[in-house]
Amino acid sequence: MSSSVQRSATVVLTAAIVVLLVAMGVRATFGLLMQPMGLDKGFTRETFSLAFAIQNLVWVSARRCSARCRTGTARGGRSPSARSCTPSACCR
C-alpha cells in the first residue's frame, strides 16, 4: 500500500471514529441527565422509558410516511403522483 493511500485511509478511519464518538456521546447524555431531571421534575425511570419508546415509535412511523410521500410509492406499487400522497394516505 502506498503512503498516500495509507494516509487517506487513516484520515477516513479517524473521521469515522470521531463521528461515532460524537453520536454516541449525544445518546449517552440522556443517561447522565436522567437522574438530575428525575429528581428535579419527579420523573421515574419508567416515565423516561415510556417517553423514549413513544419517541422511537413516532420516529419510525414518520420516517416510513415521509419516505412513501417522497418516493410516491404506496402499497401495491407506484402512485400516479407524489402530490396525491397525503398524510392520511401515507400512514395507512
C-alpha positions as CSV (number, residue, x, y, z in Angstrom):
1,M,0.0,0.0,0.0
2,S,1.4,3.4,-0.9
3,S,2.0,6.1,1.6
4,S,-0.8,8.4,0.2
5,V,-3.4,5.6,0.2
6,Q,-2.4,4.6,3.8
7,R,-2.6,8.3,4.9
8,S,-6.0,8.7,3.3
9,A,-7.3,5.5,4.9
10,T,-6.1,6.8,8.3
11,V,-7.8,10.1,7.8
12,V,-11.1,8.4,6.9
13,L,-10.9,6.0,9.8
14,T,-10.1,8.8,12.2
15,A,-13.0,10.9,10.9
16,A,-15.4,7.9,11.3
17,I,-14.3,7.3,14.8
18,V,-14.8,11.0,15.7
19,V,-18.3,11.0,14.2
20,L,-19.2,7.8,16.1
21,L,-17.9,9.2,19.4
22,V,-19.9,12.4,19.0
23,A,-23.1,10.4,18.0
24,M,-22.8,8.0,20.9
25,G,-22.0,10.9,23.3
26,V,-25.2,12.6,22.4
27,R,-27.1,9.3,23.1
28,A,-25.3,8.7,26.4
29,T,-26.0,12.2,27.6
30,F,-29.6,11.3,28.3
31,G,-28.5,8.6,30.7
32,L,-26.3,11.0,32.5
33,L,-29.0,13.6,32.8
34,M,-31.8,11.2,33.7
35,Q,-31.2,11.2,37.5
36,P,-31.0,15.0,37.9
37,M,-34.0,15.6,35.7
38,G,-35.9,12.9,37.5
39,L,-35.1,14.4,40.9
40,D,-36.0,17.9,39.8
41,K,-39.2,17.1,37.9
42,G,-40.3,14.0,39.8
43,F,-40.0,11.7,36.8
44,T,-39.3,8.0,37.3
45,R,-37.2,5.6,35.2
46,E,-40.4,4.2,33.8
47,T,-41.6,7.6,32.7
48,F,-38.3,8.1,30.8
49,S,-38.5,4.6,29.3
50,L,-42.1,5.2,28.1
51,A,-41.2,8.6,26.6
52,F,-38.2,7.1,24.7
53,A,-40.4,4.2,23.5
54,I,-43.1,6.5,22.2
55,Q,-40.4,8.8,20.6
56,N,-38.9,5.8,18.8
57,L,-42.3,4.6,17.5
58,V,-43.2,8.1,16.3
59,W,-39.7,8.4,14.6
60,V,-40.1,5.1,12.7
61,S,-43.6,6.0,11.6
62,A,-42.7,9.4,10.5
63,R,-39.7,8.1,8.5
64,R,-41.8,5.5,6.8
65,C,-44.5,8.0,6.0
66,S,-42.1,10.6,4.7
67,A,-40.3,8.0,2.6
68,R,-43.6,7.0,1.0
69,C,-44.5,10.6,0.3
70,R,-41.1,11.4,-1.1
71,T,-40.9,8.5,-3.5
72,G,-44.5,8.4,-4.3
73,T,-44.8,4.7,-3.5
74,A,-47.6,3.2,-1.6
75,R,-48.7,-0.4,-1.0
76,G,-49.3,-2.1,-4.3
77,G,-46.8,-0.1,-6.4
78,R,-46.2,3.4,-7.6
79,S,-48.8,6.1,-7.1
80,P,-49.7,8.4,-10.1
81,S,-48.0,11.4,-8.5
82,A,-46.4,12.3,-5.2
83,R,-48.9,15.1,-4.8
84,S,-51.6,12.6,-4.2
85,C,-49.8,11.3,-1.2
86,T,-51.5,12.9,1.8
87,P,-50.5,12.2,5.4
88,S,-53.6,10.0,5.9
89,A,-52.7,8.1,2.7
90,C,-49.1,7.6,3.7
91,C,-49.6,6.4,7.2
92,R,-52.1,3.5,6.5
